Amino acid sequence: MRLQIGWAASLVLVLAALSAPNVAGAARVVNGNFESGTLSGWHVERALGAGSWFAYAGTDAPIGSRRPNPADPVQPPPQGSFAAIADQANPDTTILYQDVTLEAGLTHQLSLLAYYDSYRPIAVPSPDMLSVVDEALRLPNGKLQKNQQFRIDVIRPEALLESLDPADVLSTVFATKPGDPVRMAPRRLTADLSAFAGQTVRIRIAAAVTEEVLNAGVDAVSIATFAPGQSDGRHGRGEPILFDFGRLAAKRGRGTATLRVRVSSPGLLRAKGLSPRRTHAAASSVEDPRKPIEPVTVPIATAKTVTIHIRPTPAARALLRRRGRLRVEVAVTFLPIGGGAETATIPVVLRLAKSSK
């Protein structure tokens, strides 16, 4: 086994040397993995001063853990030891942002991990805005709208920082919607920024909170840059993307699913179902099994696309027989040889005909 691991590690180095395109001036996000333990390279804007963004480790809420009655634990950083998280003591809009120059004539892909926990239901005002000021949220009939949202956009650097004007927003990478769950486990998000090559763009990560706490988190923010014609899955300069999700196919009536995962190097791929977490607005999961799917481990000898078979545990299958449908979150972890692990999560809906055995 040691000989195999050493051979694979050597292969990684050789392939990296042979396949990495010679891209000058590749776009780069400064401190995108927050492993400095700080927000160096990023800027923070606080509308009212009651909240902020923090580089953090562990599961203690940066503000909430200092209260006389400590807040609920936050989700740990999904990659490495540190990530960035928003926390609030009172209503506030907090924005984390960084400007990045995209070299002309190249292909650029933004990638990041995002997650959140909200103490109250997600709410988006109409018209949509990032303001939490009463005057802005009050309707003509005097009713005060709620604003409890998390969004990630790429905007023009000259735009107002809270602007949601379509002329200012170049790409919306993620935005919560009314009815979304109050918790989202780490999920990989990507956006093609090639249309803006030759420009400077601003990555804006915003949490607007008028109700209770919304701990919005990000990690592994990077831009992969490719030479023309080399954006076919081979990674360019910039921080590497360890893996990405491909096609998810639910086996209707069988209660199983398959998930295709693209990995960038040799290593170990693991998948497991996340235990339900009881939150302020989600106590209905008491019946759900703590281990919803059978764990999967797949050794990877080279960069390729792998198919993971998602099968419910006996407890989950029993629940499926009663419900006919079960939504689970599948955490996928890739451990590359000689590198740090990365975890991302994808929601999966399992379906089973009630007559199935």
Phi, psi and omega per residue, in radians:
M1 nan -0.706 3.118
R2 -1.084 -0.669 3.109
L3 -1.127 -0.682 3.134
Q4 -1.152 -0.764 3.135
I5 -1.117 -0.749 3.133
G6 -1.099 -0.707 3.113
W7 -1.107 -0.740 -3.118
A8 -1.165 -0.689 3.126
A9 -1.105 -0.707 3.096
S10 -1.120 -0.668 3.132
L11 -1.099 -0.679 3.112
V12 -1.027 -0.797 -3.112
L13 -1.124 -0.719 -3.135
V14 -1.149 -0.812 -3.137
L15 -1.100 -0.695 3.138
A16 -1.080 -0.713 -3.129
A17 -1.187 -0.629 -3.072
L18 -1.424 -0.593 -2.965
S19 -1.749 -0.261 -3.096
A20 -1.191 2.094 -3.135
P21 -1.221 2.606 -3.134
N22 -1.487 1.532 -3.062
V23 -1.906 1.977 3.111
A24 -1.484 2.565 3.050
G25 1.147 0.518 -3.121
A26 -1.076 2.488 3.121
A27 -1.133 2.502 -3.129
R28 -2.515 2.315 3.039
V29 -1.521 2.183 -3.132
V30 -1.374 2.235 3.092
N31 0.963 0.752 -3.109
G32 -1.263 -0.315 3.102
N33 -1.764 -0.043 3.046
F34 1.049 0.315 -3.109
E35 -1.254 -0.107 3.003
S36 -1.242 -0.226 -3.069
G37 1.353 0.169 -3.136
T38 -2.364 3.091 3.037
L39 -1.746 0.439 3.119
S40 -0.930 2.345 -3.109
G41 1.638 -0.305 3.140
W42 -1.893 2.804 3.050
H43 -2.086 2.582 3.133
V44 -2.136 2.296 3.059
E45 -2.047 2.264 -3.141
R46 -2.115 2.098 -3.069
A47 -1.213 -0.782 -3.040
L48 -2.080 -0.169 3.089
G49 1.467 0.145 -3.123
A50 -1.659 -0.083 3.131
G51 -2.533 3.083 3.106
S52 -2.923 3.103 2.989
W53 -1.825 2.544 -3.077
F54 -2.411 2.554 2.851
A55 -1.473 2.295 -3.026
Y56 -2.500 2.828 3.023
A57 -2.333 2.727 3.110
G58 1.415 -2.626 -3.061
T59 -2.254 0.194 3.105
D60 -1.479 2.271 3.070
A61 -1.172 2.293 -3.041
P62 -1.007 -0.690 3.111
I63 -1.695 -0.844 -3.022
G64 -1.075 -0.547 -3.109
S65 -1.242 -0.228 -3.137
R66 -1.641 -0.024 -3.132
R67 -1.342 2.792 3.068
P68 -1.010 -0.671 3.020
N69 -1.883 1.707 -3.014
P70 -1.000 2.557 3.133
A71 -1.290 2.945 3.064
D72 -1.066 2.651 3.057
P73 -1.071 2.600 3.057
V74 -1.666 2.908 3.108
Q75 -1.239 2.443 -3.132
P76 -1.246 2.781 3.077
P77 -0.927 2.282 -3.101
P78 -1.333 -0.315 3.133
Q79 -2.438 2.273 3.125
G80 1.237 -2.734 -3.068
S81 -1.705 -0.379 -3.050
F82 -2.249 2.699 2.997
A83 -2.590 -3.086 3.101
A84 -2.001 2.432 -3.102
I85 -2.475 2.575 3.052
A86 -1.694 2.469 3.084
D87 -2.529 2.676 -3.052
Q88 -2.445 2.582 2.985
A89 -1.726 -0.461 3.134
N90 -2.655 3.057 -3.132
P91 -0.910 2.418 3.131
D92 -2.941 2.783 2.924
T93 -1.972 2.103 -3.139
T94 -2.104 2.327 -3.055
I95 -2.227 2.266 3.043
L96 -1.897 2.217 -3.064
Y97 -2.584 2.765 3.109
Q98 -2.677 2.437 3.093
D99 -1.648 2.384 -3.114
V100 -2.311 2.332 3.092
T101 -1.639 2.220 -3.121
L102 -1.757 2.079 -3.091
E103 -1.086 2.413 3.133
A104 -1.158 2.567 3.039
G105 1.369 0.134 -3.121
L106 -2.103 2.899 3.089
T107 -1.757 2.349 -3.065
H108 -2.267 2.283 3.089
Q109 -2.183 2.139 3.075
L110 -1.478 2.408 3.107
S111 -2.442 2.492 3.094
L112 -2.805 2.899 3.009
L113 -1.918 2.290 -3.120
A114 -2.264 2.612 -3.133
Y115 -2.837 2.857 3.120
Y116 -2.836 2.807 2.961
D117 -2.368 2.195 3.125
S118 -2.050 2.366 3.130
Y119 -1.349 -0.272 -3.135
R120 -2.323 2.805 -3.128
P121 -0.960 2.552 3.080
I122 -1.111 2.360 -3.132
A123 -2.458 2.397 3.125
V124 -2.249 2.164 -3.110
P125 -1.260 2.925 3.068
S126 -2.275 2.104 -0.049
P127 -1.173 2.732 -3.095
D128 -1.137 2.477 3.117
M129 -2.756 2.844 3.088
L130 -1.746 -0.038 -3.137
S131 -1.249 2.573 3.022
V132 -2.068 0.225 -3.135
V133 -1.372 2.341 -3.077
D134 -0.967 -0.747 -3.088
E135 -1.057 -0.614 -3.141
A136 -1.337 -0.555 -3.058
L137 -1.592 -0.153 -3.085
R138 -1.378 2.265 3.120
L139 -1.395 2.851 3.118
P140 -0.982 -0.507 3.132
N141 -1.439 0.054 3.098
G142 1.626 -0.168 -3.140
K143 -1.240 2.409 -3.121
L144 -1.701 2.107 3.125
Q145 -1.357 2.710 3.047
K146 -1.681 2.659 3.083
N147 -2.413 1.850 -3.101
Q148 -2.408 1.486 -3.011
Q149 -2.526 2.774 3.112
F150 -2.301 2.244 3.132
R151 -2.560 2.673 3.128
I152 -2.264 2.128 -3.105
D153 -2.292 2.771 2.896
V154 -1.900 2.102 -3.036
I155 -2.206 2.969 3.050
R156 -1.255 2.362 -3.088
P157 -1.122 -0.402 -3.130
E158 -1.493 -0.103 -3.122
A159 -1.292 2.744 2.999
L160 -1.058 2.473 -2.980
L161 -1.102 -0.519 -3.137
E162 -1.666 0.096 -3.042
S163 -1.150 2.371 2.984
L164 -2.039 0.283 3.093
D165 -1.093 2.233 3.124
P166 -0.952 -0.443 3.116
A167 -1.268 -0.347 -3.130
D168 -1.732 -0.502 -3.087
V169 -1.556 1.930 -3.124
L170 -1.382 -0.653 -3.135
S171 -2.739 2.320 3.030
T172 -1.732 1.963 -3.096
V173 -1.412 -0.629 -3.113
F174 -2.806 2.491 3.045
A175 -2.716 2.206 3.074
T176 -1.186 2.708 -3.136
K177 -2.272 2.678 3.080
P178 -0.953 2.370 -3.103
G179 1.643 -0.198 3.073
D180 -1.113 2.667 3.112
P181 -1.086 2.756 -3.120
V182 -1.384 -0.115 3.104
R183 -2.380 2.396 2.996
M184 -2.294 2.146 3.063
A185 -1.240 2.854 -3.110
P186 -0.904 2.254 -3.092
R187 -2.342 2.361 3.104
R188 -1.344 2.322 3.086
L189 -2.173 2.455 3.110
T190 -2.329 2.736 3.079
A191 -2.624 2.337 3.103
D192 -1.453 2.033 -3.117
L193 -1.842 0.260 -3.059
S194 -1.080 -0.518 -3.135
A195 -1.132 -0.291 -3.099
F196 -1.889 0.279 3.088
A197 -0.995 2.418 -3.091
G198 1.599 -0.045 -3.119
Q199 -2.059 2.855 2.945
T200 -1.732 2.247 -3.131
V201 -2.101 2.841 -3.136
R202 -2.036 2.159 3.018
I203 -1.499 2.063 -3.089
R204 -2.041 2.159 -3.141
I205 -2.093 1.975 -2.937
A206 -2.217 2.461 2.997
A207 -2.185 2.105 3.077
A208 -1.932 2.171 -2.946
V209 -2.390 2.020 3.051
T210 -1.963 -0.254 -3.060
E211 -1.709 -1.729 3.107
E212 -1.996 -2.957 -3.063
V213 -1.087 2.452 2.947
L214 -2.263 1.804 3.110
N215 -1.515 1.720 3.106
A216 -1.673 2.342 -3.085
G217 -2.242 2.606 3.052
V218 -2.435 2.671 3.108
D219 -2.755 2.868 3.052
A220 0.911 0.830 3.111
V221 -1.424 2.092 -3.083
S222 -2.604 2.807 3.012
I223 -2.204 2.104 3.064
A224 -1.609 2.274 -3.098
T225 -1.996 2.287 -3.105
F226 -2.073 2.593 2.944
A227 -1.255 2.717 3.136
P228 -0.924 2.334 3.111
G229 1.397 0.078 -3.106
Q230 -2.077 0.477 -3.142
S231 -1.769 0.622 -3.069
D232 -1.742 0.529 3.126
G233 1.904 -0.288 3.052
R234 -1.428 2.369 -3.030
H235 -1.452 2.421 3.106
G236 -1.644 -2.804 3.116
R237 -1.205 2.835 -3.105
G238 1.907 3.115 -3.141
E239 -1.193 2.349 -3.019
P240 -1.274 2.612 2.970
I241 -1.620 2.031 -3.058
L242 -1.245 -0.718 3.116
F243 -2.746 2.885 3.136
D244 -2.603 2.637 3.140
F245 -1.442 2.406 3.014
G246 -1.817 -2.380 -3.014
R247 -1.347 2.357 3.018
L248 -1.869 2.208 -3.118
A249 -2.234 1.997 3.073
A250 -1.463 2.330 3.079
K251 -1.500 1.607 -3.061
R252 -1.041 2.307 3.118
G253 1.524 -0.282 -3.107
R254 -1.764 -0.336 -3.112
G255 1.357 0.344 3.123
T256 -2.230 3.076 3.108
A257 -2.738 2.834 3.007
T258 -2.177 2.514 -3.138
L259 -2.279 2.194 3.093
R260 -1.609 2.280 -3.096
V261 -2.214 2.218 3.103
R262 -1.649 2.164 3.132
V263 -1.991 2.610 -2.975
S264 -1.696 -0.109 -3.074
S265 -2.882 2.997 3.054
P266 -1.113 2.675 3.127
G267 2.859 -2.614 -3.107
L268 -2.290 2.252 3.141
L269 -1.930 2.245 -3.132
R270 -2.236 2.583 3.083
A271 -2.429 2.431 3.082
K272 -2.618 2.736 3.068
G273 -1.477 2.440 -3.136
L274 -1.434 2.461 3.061
S275 -1.183 2.461 3.096
P276 -1.055 2.466 3.120
R277 -1.999 2.200 -3.128
R278 -1.402 2.136 3.116
T279 -2.020 -3.133 -3.115
H280 -1.030 -0.534 -3.069
A281 -2.055 0.282 -3.080
A282 -2.462 1.231 3.103
A283 -1.666 -0.035 -3.073
S284 -1.316 -0.117 -3.084
S285 -1.473 0.150 -3.057
V286 -1.035 -0.479 -3.108
E287 -1.479 -0.292 -3.021
D288 -1.230 2.500 3.140
P289 -1.186 2.543 -3.120
R290 -1.277 -0.428 3.064
K291 -2.169 1.570 -2.990
P292 -1.327 -0.433 -3.135
I293 -2.298 2.731 3.075
E294 -1.204 2.279 3.139
P295 -1.119 2.592 -3.104
V296 -2.206 2.383 3.031
T297 -2.317 2.181 -3.106
V298 -2.236 2.024 3.031
P299 -1.289 2.412 -3.092
I300 -2.039 2.190 -3.109
A301 -1.649 -0.361 -3.110
T302 -2.751 2.861 3.098
A303 -1.068 2.207 -3.118
K304 -2.965 -3.138 3.050
T305 -1.770 2.246 -3.071
V306 -2.000 2.477 3.051
T307 -1.770 2.125 3.110
I308 -1.767 2.292 3.113
H309 -1.679 2.110 -3.084
I310 -1.775 2.000 -3.104
R311 -2.195 2.373 -3.129
P312 -1.238 2.620 3.006
T313 -1.247 2.894 3.109
P314 -0.951 -0.699 3.136
A315 -1.141 -0.715 3.132
A316 -1.199 -0.643 3.134
R317 -1.164 -0.643 3.076
A318 -1.088 -0.693 3.098
L319 -1.193 -0.642 3.091
L320 -1.077 -0.665 3.137
R321 -1.076 -0.602 -3.131
R322 -1.408 -0.708 -3.048
R323 -1.581 -0.628 -3.029
G324 1.466 -0.179 -3.082
R325 -2.704 2.400 3.127
L326 -2.546 2.175 3.114
R327 -1.656 2.200 3.127
V328 -2.255 2.771 3.027
E329 -1.900 2.189 -3.107
V330 -1.845 2.063 3.112
A331 -1.595 2.136 3.127
V332 -1.905 2.208 3.138
T333 -2.087 2.301 3.055
F334 -2.008 2.214 3.119
L335 -1.977 1.637 3.133
P336 -1.232 2.618 3.097
I337 -1.128 2.140 3.109
G338 1.386 0.163 -3.123
G339 -2.321 3.068 3.140
G340 -1.427 2.610 -3.136
A341 -1.300 2.667 3.041
E342 -2.344 2.407 3.140
T343 -2.175 2.397 3.020
A344 -2.448 2.814 -3.000
T345 -2.240 2.546 3.098
I346 -2.336 2.362 3.084
P347 -1.354 2.436 -3.138
V348 -2.301 2.331 3.076
V349 -1.856 2.029 3.094
L350 -1.633 2.390 -3.134
R351 -2.210 2.462 -3.125
L352 -2.550 2.233 3.066
A353 -1.080 2.361 -3.049
K354 -1.044 -0.384 -3.133
S355 -1.508 -0.143 -3.113
S356 -1.201 2.591 3.115
K357 -1.697 nan nan
